[in-house]
Amino acid sequence: MSLINCVPQDDNDEDVSLFDAEEDSGQKSKKSNLKHPVASFFHLFFRVTAICAYLLCGFWSSSFIACMVTIILLLSCDFWTVKNITGRLMVGLRWWNQVDDNGENHWVLRKQQTGNSESRIFWLGLVVCPVLWVVFFFSTLFSFEIKWLAVVIMGVVLQGANLYGYVRCKAGGKTSLKNMATNYLGRQFSQTGAVSKTEEM
């Protein structure tokens, strides 16, 4: 049975928005000044480089093994960097899964809210890249390039694990991801209905 331990470390700071849909004009000035430019760079560097290496490896090397090792190393560096460094610095979130003495899994979720100047970069990179690896998975499957299937699956698993962990951490472990998605879509539909009613009046 999976247990969740969600520990907010700082209750005074405001929450980091997952989608950053609502931002006032005062926060836009903070967007231009990144608090952690090195973390923001490496948050995107390893994952974008892994995708570029996958797409372009046929041009710079004829060795499948060299390409595979390079891509997996980049994916591993990305997983470690995002999980341990950039999530904590850019959005104040950390997650990990540990097994206790009884063999039960425990999700440990930490929230130490920081300024949200880099949150859009963080969530954009966190969501878009796993989606691209899923697209690569289906394109590899349908084109029968079976030798690349293991590499693409590694991309989906490593980047999908970080996405799952951070979305679960953002949700606070209080609700399932299905309920969170349902609530978000419900809010979007209700806002759209309210706007259309206002326009009709």
Disulfide bonds with the S-S distance in Angstrom:
none
